[in-house]
């Protein structure tokens, strides 16, 4: 099954309706991962995982510690997801399907992810 994701004004054809965002928190320098499922109108956050906690990075009350990662399953549906492009982390966001591409590595306008129309 394929899926389509709008990344700003660019349309990406994905080989799966699932993708993972990976990034490093700009202050705490801790890795964070979120997995999403694309439907016709929403992005569903199916899994969140962080390597620790800190400023604005508290795991959910339902999180379980798995191999050094706090993991939980929010199942939150979003019409779109806006990513800051601050350039402060040095690495930007990794969008993985499972191959990864970098988004927002340099300072710039926020990047909005949403299902294709």
Phi and psi restraints in degrees (range 20) as a CNS / XPLOR table:
assign (resid 1 and name C) (resid 2 and name N)
       (resid 2 and name CA) (resid 2 and name C) 1.0 -105.2 20.0 2
assign (resid 2 and name N) (resid 2 and name CA)
       (resid 2 and name C) (resid 3 and name N) 1.0 165.8 20.0 2
assign (resid 2 and name C) (resid 3 and name N)
       (resid 3 and name CA) (resid 3 and name C) 1.0 -146.5 20.0 2
assign (resid 3 and name N) (resid 3 and name CA)
       (resid 3 and name C) (resid 4 and name N) 1.0 164.9 20.0 2
assign (resid 3 and name C) (resid 4 and name N)
       (resid 4 and name CA) (resid 4 and name C) 1.0 -127.2 20.0 2
assign (resid 4 and name N) (resid 4 and name CA)
       (resid 4 and name C) (resid 5 and name N) 1.0 137.2 20.0 2
assign (resid 4 and name C) (resid 5 and name N)
       (resid 5 and name CA) (resid 5 and name C) 1.0 -132.4 20.0 2
assign (resid 5 and name N) (resid 5 and name CA)
       (resid 5 and name C) (resid 6 and name N) 1.0 129.6 20.0 2
assign (resid 5 and name C) (resid 6 and name N)
       (resid 6 and name CA) (resid 6 and name C) 1.0 -86.2 20.0 2
assign (resid 6 and name N) (resid 6 and name CA)
       (resid 6 and name C) (resid 7 and name N) 1.0 126.6 20.0 2
assign (resid 6 and name C) (resid 7 and name N)
       (resid 7 and name CA) (resid 7 and name C) 1.0 -117.8 20.0 2
assign (resid 7 and name N) (resid 7 and name CA)
       (resid 7 and name C) (resid 8 and name N) 1.0 95.7 20.0 2
assign (resid 7 and name C) (resid 8 and name N)
       (resid 8 and name CA) (resid 8 and name C) 1.0 64.2 20.0 2
assign (resid 8 and name N) (resid 8 and name CA)
       (resid 8 and name C) (resid 9 and name N) 1.0 -124.8 20.0 2
assign (resid 8 and name C) (resid 9 and name N)
       (resid 9 and name CA) (resid 9 and name C) 1.0 -94.6 20.0 2
assign (resid 9 and name N) (resid 9 and name CA)
       (resid 9 and name C) (resid 10 and name N) 1.0 2.5 20.0 2
assign (resid 9 and name C) (resid 10 and name N)
       (resid 10 and name CA) (resid 10 and name C) 1.0 -98.2 20.0 2
assign (resid 10 and name N) (resid 10 and name CA)
       (resid 10 and name C) (resid 11 and name N) 1.0 134.3 20.0 2
assign (resid 10 and name C) (resid 11 and name N)
       (resid 11 and name CA) (resid 11 and name C) 1.0 -97.8 20.0 2
assign (resid 11 and name N) (resid 11 and name CA)
       (resid 11 and name C) (resid 12 and name N) 1.0 124.8 20.0 2
assign (resid 11 and name C) (resid 12 and name N)
       (resid 12 and name CA) (resid 12 and name C) 1.0 -108.6 20.0 2
assign (resid 12 and name N) (resid 12 and name CA)
       (resid 12 and name C) (resid 13 and name N) 1.0 129.3 20.0 2
assign (resid 12 and name C) (resid 13 and name N)
       (resid 13 and name CA) (resid 13 and name C) 1.0 -90.7 20.0 2
assign (resid 13 and name N) (resid 13 and name CA)
       (resid 13 and name C) (resid 14 and name N) 1.0 123.2 20.0 2
assign (resid 13 and name C) (resid 14 and name N)
       (resid 14 and name CA) (resid 14 and name C) 1.0 -107.8 20.0 2
assign (resid 14 and name N) (resid 14 and name CA)
       (resid 14 and name C) (resid 15 and name N) 1.0 149.3 20.0 2
assign (resid 14 and name C) (resid 15 and name N)
       (resid 15 and name CA) (resid 15 and name C) 1.0 -78.6 20.0 2
assign (resid 15 and name N) (resid 15 and name CA)
       (resid 15 and name C) (resid 16 and name N) 1.0 -8.0 20.0 2
assign (resid 15 and name C) (resid 16 and name N)
       (resid 16 and name CA) (resid 16 and name C) 1.0 -147.4 20.0 2
assign (resid 16 and name N) (resid 16 and name CA)
       (resid 16 and name C) (resid 17 and name N) 1.0 154.0 20.0 2
assign (resid 16 and name C) (resid 17 and name N)
       (resid 17 and name CA) (resid 17 and name C) 1.0 -79.2 20.0 2
assign (resid 17 and name N) (resid 17 and name CA)
       (resid 17 and name C) (resid 18 and name N) 1.0 9.0 20.0 2
assign (resid 17 and name C) (resid 18 and name N)
       (resid 18 and name CA) (resid 18 and name C) 1.0 -116.7 20.0 2
assign (resid 18 and name N) (resid 18 and name CA)
       (resid 18 and name C) (resid 19 and name N) 1.0 141.9 20.0 2
assign (resid 18 and name C) (resid 19 and name N)
       (resid 19 and name CA) (resid 19 and name C) 1.0 -148.4 20.0 2
assign (resid 19 and name N) (resid 19 and name CA)
       (resid 19 and name C) (resid 20 and name N) 1.0 161.3 20.0 2
assign (resid 19 and name C) (resid 20 and name N)
       (resid 20 and name CA) (resid 20 and name C) 1.0 -124.2 20.0 2
assign (resid 20 and name N) (resid 20 and name CA)
       (resid 20 and name C) (resid 21 and name N) 1.0 136.2 20.0 2
assign (resid 20 and name C) (resid 21 and name N)
       (resid 21 and name CA) (resid 21 and name C) 1.0 -101.2 20.0 2
assign (resid 21 and name N) (resid 21 and name CA)
       (resid 21 and name C) (resid 22 and name N) 1.0 134.3 20.0 2
assign (resid 21 and name C) (resid 22 and name N)
       (resid 22 and name CA) (resid 22 and name C) 1.0 -126.9 20.0 2
assign (resid 22 and name N) (resid 22 and name CA)
       (resid 22 and name C) (resid 23 and name N) 1.0 139.6 20.0 2
assign (resid 22 and name C) (resid 23 and name N)
       (resid 23 and name CA) (resid 23 and name C) 1.0 -159.4 20.0 2
assign (resid 23 and name N) (resid 23 and name CA)
       (resid 23 and name C) (resid 24 and name N) 1.0 167.7 20.0 2
assign (resid 23 and name C) (resid 24 and name N)
       (resid 24 and name CA) (resid 24 and name C) 1.0 -109.5 20.0 2
assign (resid 24 and name N) (resid 24 and name CA)
       (resid 24 and name C) (resid 25 and name N) 1.0 129.0 20.0 2
assign (resid 24 and name C) (resid 25 and name N)
       (resid 25 and name CA) (resid 25 and name C) 1.0 -59.7 20.0 2
assign (resid 25 and name N) (resid 25 and name CA)
       (resid 25 and name C) (resid 26 and name N) 1.0 132.6 20.0 2
assign (resid 25 and name C) (resid 26 and name N)
       (resid 26 and name CA) (resid 26 and name C) 1.0 -67.0 20.0 2
assign (resid 26 and name N) (resid 26 and name CA)
       (resid 26 and name C) (resid 27 and name N) 1.0 -26.1 20.0 2
assign (resid 26 and name C) (resid 27 and name N)
       (resid 27 and name CA) (resid 27 and name C) 1.0 -98.6 20.0 2
assign (resid 27 and name N) (resid 27 and name CA)
       (resid 27 and name C) (resid 28 and name N) 1.0 -52.1 20.0 2
assign (resid 27 and name C) (resid 28 and name N)
       (resid 28 and name CA) (resid 28 and name C) 1.0 -80.7 20.0 2
assign (resid 28 and name N) (resid 28 and name CA)
       (resid 28 and name C) (resid 29 and name N) 1.0 -17.5 20.0 2
assign (resid 28 and name C) (resid 29 and name N)
       (resid 29 and name CA) (resid 29 and name C) 1.0 58.3 20.0 2
assign (resid 29 and name N) (resid 29 and name CA)
       (resid 29 and name C) (resid 30 and name N) 1.0 38.2 20.0 2
assign (resid 29 and name C) (resid 30 and name N)
       (resid 30 and name CA) (resid 30 and name C) 1.0 -112.4 20.0 2
assign (resid 30 and name N) (resid 30 and name CA)
       (resid 30 and name C) (resid 31 and name N) 1.0 138.9 20.0 2
assign (resid 30 and name C) (resid 31 and name N)
       (resid 31 and name CA) (resid 31 and name C) 1.0 -75.5 20.0 2
assign (resid 31 and name N) (resid 31 and name CA)
       (resid 31 and name C) (resid 32 and name N) 1.0 143.0 20.0 2
assign (resid 31 and name C) (resid 32 and name N)
       (resid 32 and name CA) (resid 32 and name C) 1.0 -132.2 20.0 2
assign (resid 32 and name N) (resid 32 and name CA)
       (resid 32 and name C) (resid 33 and name N) 1.0 141.2 20.0 2
assign (resid 32 and name C) (resid 33 and name N)
       (resid 33 and name CA) (resid 33 and name C) 1.0 -135.4 20.0 2
assign (resid 33 and name N) (resid 33 and name CA)
       (resid 33 and name C) (resid 34 and name N) 1.0 136.8 20.0 2
assign (resid 33 and name C) (resid 34 and name N)
       (resid 34 and name CA) (resid 34 and name C) 1.0 -132.1 20.0 2
assign (resid 34 and name N) (resid 34 and name CA)
       (resid 34 and name C) (resid 35 and name N) 1.0 133.4 20.0 2
assign (resid 34 and name C) (resid 35 and name N)
       (resid 35 and name CA) (resid 35 and name C) 1.0 -107.7 20.0 2
assign (resid 35 and name N) (resid 35 and name CA)
       (resid 35 and name C) (resid 36 and name N) 1.0 138.1 20.0 2
assign (resid 35 and name C) (resid 36 and name N)
       (resid 36 and name CA) (resid 36 and name C) 1.0 -127.4 20.0 2
assign (resid 36 and name N) (resid 36 and name CA)
       (resid 36 and name C) (resid 37 and name N) 1.0 153.0 20.0 2
assign (resid 36 and name C) (resid 37 and name N)
       (resid 37 and name CA) (resid 37 and name C) 1.0 -118.8 20.0 2
assign (resid 37 and name N) (resid 37 and name CA)
       (resid 37 and name C) (resid 38 and name N) 1.0 129.4 20.0 2
assign (resid 37 and name C) (resid 38 and name N)
       (resid 38 and name CA) (resid 38 and name C) 1.0 -92.5 20.0 2
assign (resid 38 and name N) (resid 38 and name CA)
       (resid 38 and name C) (resid 39 and name N) 1.0 128.9 20.0 2
assign (resid 38 and name C) (resid 39 and name N)
       (resid 39 and name CA) (resid 39 and name C) 1.0 -116.6 20.0 2
assign (resid 39 and name N) (resid 39 and name CA)
       (resid 39 and name C) (resid 40 and name N) 1.0 -175.9 20.0 2
assign (resid 39 and name C) (resid 40 and name N)
       (resid 40 and name CA) (resid 40 and name C) 1.0 -59.5 20.0 2
assign (resid 40 and name N) (resid 40 and name CA)
       (resid 40 and name C) (resid 41 and name N) 1.0 -33.0 20.0 2
assign (resid 40 and name C) (resid 41 and name N)
       (resid 41 and name CA) (resid 41 and name C) 1.0 -126.2 20.0 2
assign (resid 41 and name N) (resid 41 and name CA)
       (resid 41 and name C) (resid 42 and name N) 1.0 -7.2 20.0 2
assign (resid 41 and name C) (resid 42 and name N)
       (resid 42 and name CA) (resid 42 and name C) 1.0 -139.2 20.0 2
assign (resid 42 and name N) (resid 42 and name CA)
       (resid 42 and name C) (resid 43 and name N) 1.0 163.7 20.0 2
assign (resid 42 and name C) (resid 43 and name N)
       (resid 43 and name CA) (resid 43 and name C) 1.0 -110.9 20.0 2
assign (resid 43 and name N) (resid 43 and name CA)
       (resid 43 and name C) (resid 44 and name N) 1.0 122.6 20.0 2
assign (resid 43 and name C) (resid 44 and name N)
       (resid 44 and name CA) (resid 44 and name C) 1.0 -103.0 20.0 2
assign (resid 44 and name N) (resid 44 and name CA)
       (resid 44 and name C) (resid 45 and name N) 1.0 121.0 20.0 2
assign (resid 44 and name C) (resid 45 and name N)
       (resid 45 and name CA) (resid 45 and name C) 1.0 -76.6 20.0 2
assign (resid 45 and name N) (resid 45 and name CA)
       (resid 45 and name C) (resid 46 and name N) 1.0 104.8 20.0 2
assign (resid 45 and name C) (resid 46 and name N)
       (resid 46 and name CA) (resid 46 and name C) 1.0 -93.1 20.0 2
assign (resid 46 and name N) (resid 46 and name CA)
       (resid 46 and name C) (resid 47 and name N) 1.0 -24.8 20.0 2
assign (resid 46 and name C) (resid 47 and name N)
       (resid 47 and name CA) (resid 47 and name C) 1.0 -155.0 20.0 2
assign (resid 47 and name N) (resid 47 and name CA)
       (resid 47 and name C) (resid 48 and name N) 1.0 138.9 20.0 2
assign (resid 47 and name C) (resid 48 and name N)
       (resid 48 and name CA) (resid 48 and name C) 1.0 -129.4 20.0 2
assign (resid 48 and name N) (resid 48 and name CA)
       (resid 48 and name C) (resid 49 and name N) 1.0 142.8 20.0 2
assign (resid 48 and name C) (resid 49 and name N)
       (resid 49 and name CA) (resid 49 and name C) 1.0 -147.5 20.0 2
assign (resid 49 and name N) (resid 49 and name CA)
       (resid 49 and name C) (resid 50 and name N) 1.0 135.6 20.0 2
assign (resid 49 and name C) (resid 50 and name N)
       (resid 50 and name CA) (resid 50 and name C) 1.0 -132.7 20.0 2
assign (resid 50 and name N) (resid 50 and name CA)
       (resid 50 and name C) (resid 51 and name N) 1.0 149.8 20.0 2
assign (resid 50 and name C) (resid 51 and name N)
       (resid 51 and name CA) (resid 51 and name C) 1.0 -82.0 20.0 2
assign (resid 51 and name N) (resid 51 and name CA)
       (resid 51 and name C) (resid 52 and name N) 1.0 -5.7 20.0 2
assign (resid 51 and name C) (resid 52 and name N)
       (resid 52 and name CA) (resid 52 and name C) 1.0 -175.1 20.0 2
assign (resid 52 and name N) (resid 52 and name CA)
       (resid 52 and name C) (resid 53 and name N) 1.0 -161.1 20.0 2
assign (resid 52 and name C) (resid 53 and name N)
       (resid 53 and name CA) (resid 53 and name C) 1.0 -139.5 20.0 2
assign (resid 53 and name N) (resid 53 and name CA)
       (resid 53 and name C) (resid 54 and name N) 1.0 165.0 20.0 2
assign (resid 53 and name C) (resid 54 and name N)
       (resid 54 and name CA) (resid 54 and name C) 1.0 171.4 20.0 2
assign (resid 54 and name N) (resid 54 and name CA)
       (resid 54 and name C) (resid 55 and name N) 1.0 -154.5 20.0 2
assign (resid 54 and name C) (resid 55 and name N)
       (resid 55 and name CA) (resid 55 and name C) 1.0 -53.0 20.0 2
assign (resid 55 and name N) (resid 55 and name CA)
       (resid 55 and name C) (resid 56 and name N) 1.0 104.8 20.0 2
assign (resid 55 and name C) (resid 56 and name N)
       (resid 56 and name CA) (resid 56 and name C) 1.0 71.1 20.0 2
assign (resid 56 and name N) (resid 56 and name CA)
       (resid 56 and name C) (resid 57 and name N) 1.0 19.7 20.0 2
assign (resid 56 and name C) (resid 57 and name N)
       (resid 57 and name CA) (resid 57 and name C) 1.0 -126.7 20.0 2
assign (resid 57 and name N) (resid 57 and name CA)
       (resid 57 and name C) (resid 58 and name N) 1.0 34.4 20.0 2
assign (resid 57 and name C) (resid 58 and name N)
       (resid 58 and name CA) (resid 58 and name C) 1.0 -74.4 20.0 2
assign (resid 58 and name N) (resid 58 and name CA)
       (resid 58 and name C) (resid 59 and name N) 1.0 133.5 20.0 2
assign (resid 58 and name C) (resid 59 and name N)
       (resid 59 and name CA) (resid 59 and name C) 1.0 -68.1 20.0 2
assign (resid 59 and name N) (resid 59 and name CA)
       (resid 59 and name C) (resid 60 and name N) 1.0 156.3 20.0 2
assign (resid 59 and name C) (resid 60 and name N)
       (resid 60 and name CA) (resid 60 and name C) 1.0 -65.1 20.0 2
assign (resid 60 and name N) (resid 60 and name CA)
       (resid 60 and name C) (resid 61 and name N) 1.0 158.9 20.0 2
assign (resid 60 and name C) (resid 61 and name N)
       (resid 61 and name CA) (resid 61 and name C) 1.0 -59.4 20.0 2
assign (resid 61 and name N) (resid 61 and name CA)
       (resid 61 and name C) (resid 62 and name N) 1.0 -27.2 20.0 2
assign (resid 61 and name C) (resid 62 and name N)
       (resid 62 and name CA) (resid 62 and name C) 1.0 -87.8 20.0 2
assign (resid 62 and name N) (resid 62 and name CA)
       (resid 62 and name C) (resid 63 and name N) 1.0 0.1 20.0 2
assign (resid 62 and name C) (resid 63 and name N)
       (resid 63 and name CA) (resid 63 and name C) 1.0 -65.8 20.0 2
assign (resid 63 and name N) (resid 63 and name CA)
       (resid 63 and name C) (resid 64 and name N) 1.0 145.5 20.0 2
assign (resid 63 and name C) (resid 64 and name N)
       (resid 64 and name CA) (resid 64 and name C) 1.0 -121.1 20.0 2
assign (resid 64 and name N) (resid 64 and name CA)
       (resid 64 and name C) (resid 65 and name N) 1.0 143.8 20.0 2
assign (resid 64 and name C) (resid 65 and name N)
       (resid 65 and name CA) (resid 65 and name C) 1.0 -81.9 20.0 2
assign (resid 65 and name N) (resid 65 and name CA)
       (resid 65 and name C) (resid 66 and name N) 1.0 118.0 20.0 2
assign (resid 65 and name C) (resid 66 and name N)
       (resid 66 and name CA) (resid 66 and name C) 1.0 -129.3 20.0 2
assign (resid 66 and name N) (resid 66 and name CA)
       (resid 66 and name C) (resid 67 and name N) 1.0 111.0 20.0 2
assign (resid 66 and name C) (resid 67 and name N)
       (resid 67 and name CA) (resid 67 and name C) 1.0 52.0 20.0 2
assign (resid 67 and name N) (resid 67 and name CA)
       (resid 67 and name C) (resid 68 and name N) 1.0 42.0 20.0 2
assign (resid 67 and name C) (resid 68 and name N)
       (resid 68 and name CA) (resid 68 and name C) 1.0 85.5 20.0 2
assign (resid 68 and name N) (resid 68 and name CA)
       (resid 68 and name C) (resid 69 and name N) 1.0 1.1 20.0 2
assign (resid 68 and name C) (resid 69 and name N)
       (resid 69 and name CA) (resid 69 and name C) 1.0 -113.6 20.0 2
assign (resid 69 and name N) (resid 69 and name CA)
       (resid 69 and name C) (resid 70 and name N) 1.0 136.7 20.0 2
assign (resid 69 and name C) (resid 70 and name N)
       (resid 70 and name CA) (resid 70 and name C) 1.0 -83.1 20.0 2
assign (resid 70 and name N) (resid 70 and name CA)
       (resid 70 and name C) (resid 71 and name N) 1.0 121.2 20.0 2
assign (resid 70 and name C) (resid 71 and name N)
       (resid 71 and name CA) (resid 71 and name C) 1.0 -124.9 20.0 2
assign (resid 71 and name N) (resid 71 and name CA)
       (resid 71 and name C) (resid 72 and name N) 1.0 137.4 20.0 2
assign (resid 71 and name C) (resid 72 and name N)
       (resid 72 and name CA) (resid 72 and name C) 1.0 -149.9 20.0 2
assign (resid 72 and name N) (resid 72 and name CA)
       (resid 72 and name C) (resid 73 and name N) 1.0 168.3 20.0 2
assign (resid 72 and name C) (resid 73 and name N)
       (resid 73 and name CA) (resid 73 and name C) 1.0 -126.1 20.0 2
assign (resid 73 and name N) (resid 73 and name CA)
       (resid 73 and name C) (resid 74 and name N) 1.0 87.0 20.0 2
assign (resid 73 and name C) (resid 74 and name N)
       (resid 74 and name CA) (resid 74 and name C) 1.0 -66.6 20.0 2
assign (resid 74 and name N) (resid 74 and name CA)
       (resid 74 and name C) (resid 75 and name N) 1.0 -36.2 20.0 2
assign (resid 74 and name C) (resid 75 and name N)
       (resid 75 and name CA) (resid 75 and name C) 1.0 56.5 20.0 2
assign (resid 75 and name N) (resid 75 and name CA)
       (resid 75 and name C) (resid 76 and name N) 1.0 34.4 20.0 2
assign (resid 75 and name C) (resid 76 and name N)
       (resid 76 and name CA) (resid 76 and name C) 1.0 -81.9 20.0 2
assign (resid 76 and name N) (resid 76 and name CA)
       (resid 76 and name C) (resid 77 and name N) 1.0 131.0 20.0 2
assign (resid 76 and name C) (resid 77 and name N)
       (resid 77 and name CA) (resid 77 and name C) 1.0 -99.0 20.0 2
assign (resid 77 and name N) (resid 77 and name CA)
       (resid 77 and name C) (resid 78 and name N) 1.0 130.7 20.0 2
assign (resid 77 and name C) (resid 78 and name N)
       (resid 78 and name CA) (resid 78 and name C) 1.0 -127.3 20.0 2
assign (resid 78 and name N) (resid 78 and name CA)
       (resid 78 and name C) (resid 79 and name N) 1.0 139.1 20.0 2
assign (resid 78 and name C) (resid 79 and name N)
       (resid 79 and name CA) (resid 79 and name C) 1.0 -71.9 20.0 2
assign (resid 79 and name N) (resid 79 and name CA)
       (resid 79 and name C) (resid 80 and name N) 1.0 -27.3 20.0 2
assign (resid 79 and name C) (resid 80 and name N)
       (resid 80 and name CA) (resid 80 and name C) 1.0 -160.2 20.0 2
assign (resid 80 and name N) (resid 80 and name CA)
       (resid 80 and name C) (resid 81 and name N) 1.0 162.9 20.0 2
assign (resid 80 and name C) (resid 81 and name N)
       (resid 81 and name CA) (resid 81 and name C) 1.0 -133.2 20.0 2
assign (resid 81 and name N) (resid 81 and name CA)
       (resid 81 and name C) (resid 82 and name N) 1.0 123.8 20.0 2
assign (resid 81 and name C) (resid 82 and name N)
       (resid 82 and name CA) (resid 82 and name C) 1.0 -105.5 20.0 2
assign (resid 82 and name N) (resid 82 and name CA)
       (resid 82 and name C) (resid 83 and name N) 1.0 126.0 20.0 2
assign (resid 82 and name C) (resid 83 and name N)
       (resid 83 and name CA) (resid 83 and name C) 1.0 -107.2 20.0 2
assign (resid 83 and name N) (resid 83 and name CA)
       (resid 83 and name C) (resid 84 and name N) 1.0 133.2 20.0 2
assign (resid 83 and name C) (resid 84 and name N)
       (resid 84 and name CA) (resid 84 and name C) 1.0 -72.0 20.0 2
assign (resid 84 and name N) (resid 84 and name CA)
       (resid 84 and name C) (resid 85 and name N) 1.0 145.1 20.0 2
assign (resid 84 and name C) (resid 85 and name N)
       (resid 85 and name CA) (resid 85 and name C) 1.0 -119.6 20.0 2
assign (resid 85 and name N) (resid 85 and name CA)
       (resid 85 and name C) (resid 86 and name N) 1.0 68.7 20.0 2
assign (resid 85 and name C) (resid 86 and name N)
       (resid 86 and name CA) (resid 86 and name C) 1.0 -81.7 20.0 2
assign (resid 86 and name N) (resid 86 and name CA)
       (resid 86 and name C) (resid 87 and name N) 1.0 -26.1 20.0 2
assign (resid 86 and name C) (resid 87 and name N)
       (resid 87 and name CA) (resid 87 and name C) 1.0 76.2 20.0 2
assign (resid 87 and name N) (resid 87 and name CA)
       (resid 87 and name C) (resid 88 and name N) 1.0 1.0 20.0 2
assign (resid 87 and name C) (resid 88 and name N)
       (resid 88 and name CA) (resid 88 and name C) 1.0 -75.1 20.0 2
assign (resid 88 and name N) (resid 88 and name CA)
       (resid 88 and name C) (resid 89 and name N) 1.0 -21.2 20.0 2
assign (resid 88 and name C) (resid 89 and name N)
       (resid 89 and name CA) (resid 89 and name C) 1.0 -89.8 20.0 2
assign (resid 89 and name N) (resid 89 and name CA)
       (resid 89 and name C) (resid 90 and name N) 1.0 -17.2 20.0 2
assign (resid 89 and name C) (resid 90 and name N)
       (resid 90 and name CA) (resid 90 and name C) 1.0 82.1 20.0 2
assign (resid 90 and name N) (resid 90 and name CA)
       (resid 90 and name C) (resid 91 and name N) 1.0 -9.6 20.0 2
assign (resid 90 and name C) (resid 91 and name N)
       (resid 91 and name CA) (resid 91 and name C) 1.0 -127.7 20.0 2
assign (resid 91 and name N) (resid 91 and name CA)
       (resid 91 and name C) (resid 92 and name N) 1.0 -13.1 20.0 2
assign (resid 91 and name C) (resid 92 and name N)
       (resid 92 and name CA) (resid 92 and name C) 1.0 67.7 20.0 2
assign (resid 92 and name N) (resid 92 and name CA)
       (resid 92 and name C) (resid 93 and name N) 1.0 -156.7 20.0 2
assign (resid 92 and name C) (resid 93 and name N)
       (resid 93 and name CA) (resid 93 and name C) 1.0 -105.9 20.0 2
assign (resid 93 and name N) (resid 93 and name CA)
       (resid 93 and name C) (resid 94 and name N) 1.0 140.8 20.0 2
assign (resid 93 and name C) (resid 94 and name N)
       (resid 94 and name CA) (resid 94 and name C) 1.0 -104.4 20.0 2
assign (resid 94 and name N) (resid 94 and name CA)
       (resid 94 and name C) (resid 95 and name N) 1.0 119.7 20.0 2
assign (resid 94 and name C) (resid 95 and name N)
       (resid 95 and name CA) (resid 95 and name C) 1.0 -101.0 20.0 2
assign (resid 95 and name N) (resid 95 and name CA)
       (resid 95 and name C) (resid 96 and name N) 1.0 115.9 20.0 2
assign (resid 95 and name C) (resid 96 and name N)
       (resid 96 and name CA) (resid 96 and name C) 1.0 -119.1 20.0 2
assign (resid 96 and name N) (resid 96 and name CA)
       (resid 96 and name C) (resid 97 and name N) 1.0 137.5 20.0 2
assign (resid 96 and name C) (resid 97 and name N)
       (resid 97 and name CA) (resid 97 and name C) 1.0 -138.9 20.0 2
assign (resid 97 and name N) (resid 97 and name CA)
       (resid 97 and name C) (resid 98 and name N) 1.0 18.8 20.0 2
assign (resid 97 and name C) (resid 98 and name N)
       (resid 98 and name CA) (resid 98 and name C) 1.0 -88.9 20.0 2
assign (resid 98 and name N) (resid 98 and name CA)
       (resid 98 and name C) (resid 99 and name N) 1.0 -18.7 20.0 2
assign (resid 98 and name C) (resid 99 and name N)
       (resid 99 and name CA) (resid 99 and name C) 1.0 -62.4 20.0 2
assign (resid 99 and name N) (resid 99 and name CA)
       (resid 99 and name C) (resid 100 and name N) 1.0 143.8 20.0 2
assign (resid 99 and name C) (resid 100 and name N)
       (resid 100 and name CA) (resid 100 and name C) 1.0 -108.8 20.0 2
assign (resid 100 and name N) (resid 100 and name CA)
       (resid 100 and name C) (resid 101 and name N) 1.0 145.7 20.0 2
assign (resid 100 and name C) (resid 101 and name N)
       (resid 101 and name CA) (resid 101 and name C) 1.0 -131.9 20.0 2
assign (resid 101 and name N) (resid 101 and name CA)
       (resid 101 and name C) (resid 102 and name N) 1.0 148.0 20.0 2
assign (resid 101 and name C) (resid 102 and name N)
       (resid 102 and name CA) (resid 102 and name C) 1.0 -90.8 20.0 2
assign (resid 102 and name N) (resid 102 and name CA)
       (resid 102 and name C) (resid 103 and name N) 1.0 135.6 20.0 2
assign (resid 102 and name C) (resid 103 and name N)
       (resid 103 and name CA) (resid 103 and name C) 1.0 -122.3 20.0 2
assign (resid 103 and name N) (resid 103 and name CA)
       (resid 103 and name C) (resid 104 and name N) 1.0 142.4 20.0 2
assign (resid 103 and name C) (resid 104 and name N)
       (resid 104 and name CA) (resid 104 and name C) 1.0 62.9 20.0 2
assign (resid 104 and name N) (resid 104 and name CA)
       (resid 104 and name C) (resid 105 and name N) 1.0 33.7 20.0 2
assign (resid 104 and name C) (resid 105 and name N)
       (resid 105 and name CA) (resid 105 and name C) 1.0 -70.6 20.0 2
assign (resid 105 and name N) (resid 105 and name CA)
       (resid 105 and name C) (resid 106 and name N) 1.0 -34.8 20.0 2
assign (resid 105 and name C) (resid 106 and name N)
       (resid 106 and name CA) (resid 106 and name C) 1.0 -100.0 20.0 2
assign (resid 106 and name N) (resid 106 and name CA)
       (resid 106 and name C) (resid 107 and name N) 1.0 152.1 20.0 2
assign (resid 106 and name C) (resid 107 and name N)
       (resid 107 and name CA) (resid 107 and name C) 1.0 -58.1 20.0 2
assign (resid 107 and name N) (resid 107 and name CA)
       (resid 107 and name C) (resid 108 and name N) 1.0 138.5 20.0 2
assign (resid 107 and name C) (resid 108 and name N)
       (resid 108 and name CA) (resid 108 and name C) 1.0 -178.6 20.0 2
assign (resid 108 and name N) (resid 108 and name CA)
       (resid 108 and name C) (resid 109 and name N) 1.0 -165.1 20.0 2
assign (resid 108 and name C) (resid 109 and name N)
       (resid 109 and name CA) (resid 109 and name C) 1.0 -67.6 20.0 2
assign (resid 109 and name N) (resid 109 and name CA)
       (resid 109 and name C) (resid 110 and name N) 1.0 151.8 20.0 2
assign (resid 109 and name C) (resid 110 and name N)
       (resid 110 and name CA) (resid 110 and name C) 1.0 -57.6 20.0 2
assign (resid 110 and name N) (resid 110 and name CA)
       (resid 110 and name C) (resid 111 and name N) 1.0 153.5 20.0 2
assign (resid 110 and name C) (resid 111 and name N)
       (resid 111 and name CA) (resid 111 and name C) 1.0 -112.6 20.0 2
assign (resid 111 and name N) (resid 111 and name CA)
       (resid 111 and name C) (resid 112 and name N) 1.0 126.9 20.0 2
assign (resid 111 and name C) (resid 112 and name N)
       (resid 112 and name CA) (resid 112 and name C) 1.0 -104.3 20.0 2
assign (resid 112 and name N) (resid 112 and name CA)
       (resid 112 and name C) (resid 113 and name N) 1.0 129.4 20.0 2
assign (resid 112 and name C) (resid 113 and name N)
       (resid 113 and name CA) (resid 113 and name C) 1.0 -105.8 20.0 2
assign (resid 113 and name N) (resid 113 and name CA)
       (resid 113 and name C) (resid 114 and name N) 1.0 135.1 20.0 2
assign (resid 113 and name C) (resid 114 and name N)
       (resid 114 and name CA) (resid 114 and name C) 1.0 -160.3 20.0 2
assign (resid 114 and name N) (resid 114 and name CA)
       (resid 114 and name C) (resid 115 and name N) 1.0 159.6 20.0 2
assign (resid 114 and name C) (resid 115 and name N)
       (resid 115 and name CA) (resid 115 and name C) 1.0 -61.9 20.0 2
assign (resid 115 and name N) (resid 115 and name CA)
       (resid 115 and name C) (resid 116 and name N) 1.0 150.0 20.0 2
assign (resid 115 and name C) (resid 116 and name N)
       (resid 116 and name CA) (resid 116 and name C) 1.0 -67.5 20.0 2
assign (resid 116 and name N) (resid 116 and name CA)
       (resid 116 and name C) (resid 117 and name N) 1.0 150.4 20.0 2
